[in-house]
Amino acid sequence: MAKILLSGAPCSGKTTLFESIPPHKSIIFIPEVARCILSEKPELKPQPNFQDYLLSEQLRLEQLVEQSQSSLIICDRGYLDVIAYSRFFGHPIDNELIFKFLPYDMIFQTSTEGVMPVGEYSTESGLQERQKLDEIFHSLFGEIGIPTIELKGPPETRLHSFLSSISNRFNIEGVNPIIERRGFIRGRELEG
């Protein structure tokens, strides 16, 4: 089994890429845990311990799916993202966590280059926040020493690069890097 992390600054195309990955019998998709939690309980976001709660839920979910028989797990954000955001917010996180759980076999970082931010990230302060988070992600990935693959360009190019990379590295039968333009599909969510 292999585990892949899709990471990067806000509004850089992670979820768009994640949702465009074709379903496959050997792949389990873990959606962005923060997005799932906040869609049900938005009042948690301003809480001081939200990052701790998010980290515990992310780790719980990742460890749960590691017990499956799937060949590949793809995470739309992961525990390293929680650590990066904790650093951004000045929330203390035990640095040993960075090295304690290094389960990702590949990390893909979506580039903000050429991606127009929306909502709060389209303002001047939002653009600065996005840039700062991008720097934090680069720094964090440098600390852990896992090479990252930066995904740039339009969504089709990113998807092709992503699928080609995982197909070449893991040789999972049926993960075809040929892109068909049928629109984006929704990744299946893990239950349990």
DAJO-V656093 format. One record per helix or strand of 2 or more residues. SS is the DSSP state (@ for helix, = for strand). FROM is the first residue (numbers start at 1). TO is the last residue. Records with the same first field share a line. If there is no record, write none. Layout:
SS = FROM-TO ; FROM-TO
This chain:
= = 2-7 ; 27-30 ; 72-76 ; 106-110 ; 148-151
@ = 14-20 ; 33-40 ; 42-44 ; 50-66 ; 79-89 ; 96-100 ; 119-122 ; 124-144 ; 155-170
